[in-house]
Amino acid sequence: MESYPFWRIEEGAPGLPAIATPWNSAMPSWKDQLTSDEIWRIILAEYRISGREPRTPEGGER
C-alpha cells in the first residue's frame, strides 16, 4: 500500500524546507481531524476514481 500519500495527508506540507520543492504546498495537516482509517479510505477512493490500482510489494503480495 502507498505510505507516501498517507504521510502527505496526515502531515500536510506547510513549513517543509525549500529542498522539498515541488512537494511543499499549502495543504494543511489532517492528523488532528482524520483517523488513520479515514485517511486510508481517502487514498483508496482517489485510486478508485482515477481508475488506477495501488502499488503492491514485489511478488504481488498485499
C-alpha positions in Angstrom: 0.0 0.0 0.0 1.2 3.5 -0.6 2.6 5.1 2.5 3.6 8.5 1.0 0.1 9.6 0.3 -0.8 8.7 3.8 2.1 10.7 5.3 1.3 13.6 3.0 -2.4 13.8 4.1 -1.5 13.2 7.7 1.3 15.7 8.0 0.4 18.3 5.3 3.2 20.5 3.9 3.4 23.9 5.4 6.9 24.5 6.9 8.7 22.0 4.7 12.2 23.1 3.8 12.9 24.7 0.4 14.6 21.4 -0.6 11.2 19.8 -0.5 10.1 21.7 -3.7 8.0 20.8 -5.6 6.4 18.8 -2.8 6.0 21.8 -0.4 2.4 23.2 -0.7 -0.2 24.9 1.4 -2.0 21.7 2.2 -2.7 21.6 6.0 -2.0 18.7 8.3 -5.1 16.5 8.8 -3.8 14.2 11.6 -5.9 16.0 14.2 -9.1 15.8 12.1 -9.0 12.4 10.5 -8.3 8.9 11.8 -5.8 6.6 10.1 -8.8 4.6 8.7 -10.3 7.8 7.2 -7.1 8.7 5.6 -6.7 5.3 4.0 -10.3 5.5 2.8 -9.5 8.8 1.1 -6.4 7.3 -0.6 -8.3 4.3 -1.8 -11.1 6.5 -3.1 -8.6 8.5 -5.1 -7.2 5.3 -6.7 -10.8 4.1 -7.4 -11.7 7.5 -9.0 -8.6 7.6 -11.1 -9.0 4.0 -12.3 -5.6 3.0 -11.0 -4.5 0.3 -8.6 -2.3 1.0 -5.6 1.2 -0.4 -5.9 1.8 -3.8 -4.3 5.0 -5.3 -2.9 7.1 -7.3 -5.2 5.6 -10.7 -5.7 2.1 -9.3 -5.8 1.5 -9.8 -2.0 -0.7 -7.3 -0.2 
